[in-house]
């Protein structure tokens, strides 16, 4: 690892670190004349139940960390939808999110320390094993989500928490988008659900086509809401959620504390992307907006879909304002592909106009690089450049990802 | 604000940002020929209950944020012991901790975005209002805990959470340090208490001298443990905590869900520093170690106290391994003062040897600067320097704090 980077540095050869390759923004794509440094064989992992920590190499899958923690009655919360086939190194490099973030936070909230190899081949430990440590700048947090542009993560110390309590899951359908969004706001301002997912009509139908599970195909939207509070309190919360959904004209509400039934419901949500993918080639968006603007975003995306004549399915981690509009493109229709590219930009422009972000959890990578300046502003981008140059002056680490810097 | 920094930058005059001046590491002390930029009059604050956020200027006190949030049934968790007289700007600049961090995390976990003035006088927005945002480097996290060395924070967007549930509080005393530390480990590996505080014999006596509240004066240690789980589950947890304390030979255990009784117990803990201060001039330590080394730290501090002939009282946020050894110095004894300086360094050396940090929540400031390199290592320190130079090339922002850089 260090030898590779030292060699690359001495020759000025680009190095692109790559974990499981499940990223959606092109952050680990090879570059011309560069080295792709695969981390898939770095798979050591140890769990310490006493301190509730895991020391993990980057190639271990997220699901494997969860499983190893579970053996000790512990839980590693972050749960990207791809958790069964994404690596923990990639999760840290992109600060990956997921479904439970609405209550339990993102990857960064669980990283206590890491070992990274810098652009000059030096290996350095950032952070350690403690929640509280303010000695010097928080470099650990700077490297989390840096998408391989500042260093290559070779080991991660993760914080684990006690096992999640059994959850109660509720599914509600709505005949208008407005009703569903208002229900989201009513729920999030009344409690902290452990999951609050949204699927629009297009997605509902795509999932039902694929699974035949009998979803309400004429619903405008479906919400999947979960609480994992202790039994008595969960009952209280689920009653309240049901009530809030009814108040916002839910056409159907169903709740269950049966684990298998709940899993079937959540599986429907997890099937959303593969299901929509059956309808065409996908361009996946990952925009986030402040919650009160969620309705404006969903309505705006519908408008963009009509204007650009590209079907757009919308799924969302609605509880934290992070949405995934899925642009569905006919691979044989070149004109539509061009319109889809424009629509892809339109959606990001819309999110920025609504005070949001161009990427909530997938990263900028190569796909979203042109929009970064609009998302964070020129001054913040210039600060990014200064730090990148300070840490990787020859721009050998993942050049072309995130930043448009000359080598 | 911007005008001041622009002027200072043009003239090469140092600028030290200062909030409420409650810091314990000399991070906001004036420097010769420099400007002290007081933020105490920047006191605007707005709460948005719908998105559960607070937009706060740096001069607002932590307690005022808590109070304003509480008016909307919301809670801002971070609770440094100084919460009644420390400013939120200083909290962010030091990434302040407190008592509830063991379950609820530190200041950084509640900052969604901030506005900072950079070394050249530009004002820039970092982060925003969303939990999920991965567009570019996480500059917001880099600035949190940077102790005024990278920029001056002029506005902060904080995440609020639903009001804390009523807590049940338990106090237990032990006749040996070992028993008390083993009880800490037993509790933290079985659940997540919302508070787990430790006071040693010296502190117990100092508090009892001041308050006459009848603490067990011959106990080696006292633990204050709290759970804020929902009623039924709290009862279960408090029974388990009681049992674990008994198993580790607690001499006395008392628990209460009465708010006033609990407040009296916690007040005893909060009185610790003022009470010990009655015994002499204090040198406050802030070292943290991985939990399994907590016993070694406490025993090692006792050893240092004997070797250097300086009384050291130990209080600790035991649940997260963050301890505050308090060196008690006779202000008329110059020789002891010198020995105390050595002991102060000894304690940090010990923490580093045990795999810990020289500062868990107070910051490096000017007092701990000489020990930073031992705590984080030369390579990480060099990365700190590179970033500092990239963002403040003329070293006008808080020179002499954290880093030993030439101007």
Interface residues (C-beta under 8 A of the other chain):
Chain A: X49 X50 X51 X52 X94 X95 X97 X101 X102 X105 X106 X108 X109 X118 X122 X124 X125 X126 X128 X129 X130 X131 X132 X133 X134 X135 X136 X137 X138 X139 X141 X142 X144 X145 X146 X150 X161 X162 X185 X188 X189 X191 X192 X229 X230 X231 X232 X233 X288 X289 X290 X291 X292 X317 X320 X321 X322 X355 X356 X357 X358 X359 X360 X361 X362 X363 X364 X368 X372 X375 X376 X377 X379 X380 X381 X383 X384 X386 X387 X388 X389 X390 X391 X402
Chain B: X49 X50 X51 X52 X94 X95 X97 X101 X102 X105 X106 X108 X109 X118 X122 X124 X125 X126 X128 X129 X130 X131 X132 X133 X134 X135 X136 X137 X138 X139 X141 X142 X144 X145 X146 X150 X161 X162 X185 X189 X191 X192 X229 X230 X231 X232 X233 X288 X289 X290 X291 X292 X317 X320 X321 X322 X355 X356 X357 X358 X359 X360 X361 X362 X363 X364 X368 X372 X375 X376 X377 X379 X380 X381 X383 X384 X386 X387 X388 X389 X390 X391 X402
